[in-house]
């Protein structure tokens, strides 16, 4: 399992190796409702306009549009998806 996050014009794009889109979708919904078991920041979730999930070979890609950057989201995604703190 690996996470690679890159900044884009209006947000970030991440490749999540070894994750299924179903698993990620459930985790994203938990974050949106504030029911996640990790460090979901409600203020951060409000800055996000959209989250697009796509199945790719070897994992999934997630595109997050909004006032967010890789530096801020990387540690949160690492902890939420892998259970590791950076």
C-alpha positions as CSV (number, residue, x, y, z in Angstrom):
1,X,0.0,0.0,0.0
2,X,1.3,3.4,-0.9
3,X,0.1,6.9,-1.3
4,X,1.5,9.4,-3.8
5,X,0.0,12.9,-3.7
6,X,0.7,15.8,-6.1
7,X,-0.6,19.3,-6.2
8,X,-2.9,20.5,-9.0
9,X,-4.3,23.8,-10.0
10,X,-7.4,23.6,-7.8
11,X,-6.5,20.9,-5.3
12,X,-4.6,17.6,-5.3
13,X,-4.5,14.3,-7.1
14,X,-3.4,11.1,-5.3
15,X,-2.5,7.6,-6.4
16,X,-3.5,5.1,-3.7
17,X,-1.8,1.8,-4.4
18,X,-3.5,-1.3,-3.1
19,X,-6.8,0.3,-2.2
20,X,-10.2,-0.5,-3.7
21,X,-12.5,2.3,-4.7
22,X,-15.2,0.7,-2.4
23,X,-12.9,0.8,0.6
24,X,-11.9,4.4,-0.1
25,X,-15.4,5.5,-0.8
26,X,-16.5,4.3,2.6
27,X,-13.7,6.1,4.3
28,X,-14.4,9.3,2.5
29,X,-18.1,9.2,3.5
30,X,-17.1,8.6,7.1
31,X,-14.9,11.7,6.9
32,X,-17.7,13.8,5.3
33,X,-20.1,12.9,8.2
34,X,-17.4,13.2,10.9
35,X,-17.7,9.6,11.8
36,X,-14.2,8.6,10.9
37,X,-11.8,7.0,13.4
38,X,-8.8,9.1,12.4
39,X,-7.9,12.8,12.4
40,X,-10.7,14.2,10.1
41,X,-10.7,17.9,10.4
42,X,-14.2,19.3,9.8
43,X,-12.7,22.7,8.8
44,X,-10.6,20.9,6.2
45,X,-13.6,19.0,4.8
46,X,-15.5,22.4,4.3
47,X,-12.6,23.6,2.0
48,X,-13.2,20.6,-0.3
49,X,-15.5,21.2,-3.2
50,X,-15.5,17.7,-4.7
51,X,-13.8,14.3,-4.4
52,X,-13.6,12.1,-7.4
53,X,-12.5,8.5,-7.1
54,X,-11.4,6.3,-9.9
55,X,-10.2,2.7,-10.2
56,X,-6.9,2.3,-11.9
57,X,-4.5,-0.6,-12.4
58,X,-2.9,-1.4,-9.1
59,X,-5.1,0.8,-6.9
60,X,-7.2,4.0,-7.1
61,X,-6.8,7.6,-7.9
62,X,-8.5,10.3,-5.9
63,X,-8.8,13.9,-7.2
64,X,-9.8,16.5,-4.5
65,X,-10.9,19.9,-5.7
66,X,-10.9,22.9,-3.4
67,X,-8.7,25.0,-1.2
68,X,-6.4,22.2,-0.2
69,X,-2.7,21.2,-0.9
70,X,-0.7,18.0,-0.7
71,X,1.4,19.2,2.2
72,X,-1.7,19.6,4.4
73,X,-3.6,16.5,3.2
74,X,-0.7,14.0,3.0
75,X,-0.4,13.4,6.7
76,X,-4.2,13.2,7.2
77,X,-4.5,10.7,4.4
78,X,-1.6,8.7,5.6
79,X,-3.1,8.4,9.1
80,X,-6.7,7.8,7.9
81,X,-5.9,5.3,5.2
82,X,-2.8,3.5,6.6
83,X,-3.1,4.1,10.3
84,X,0.3,5.7,10.3
85,X,1.3,9.1,11.5
86,X,3.9,10.9,9.4
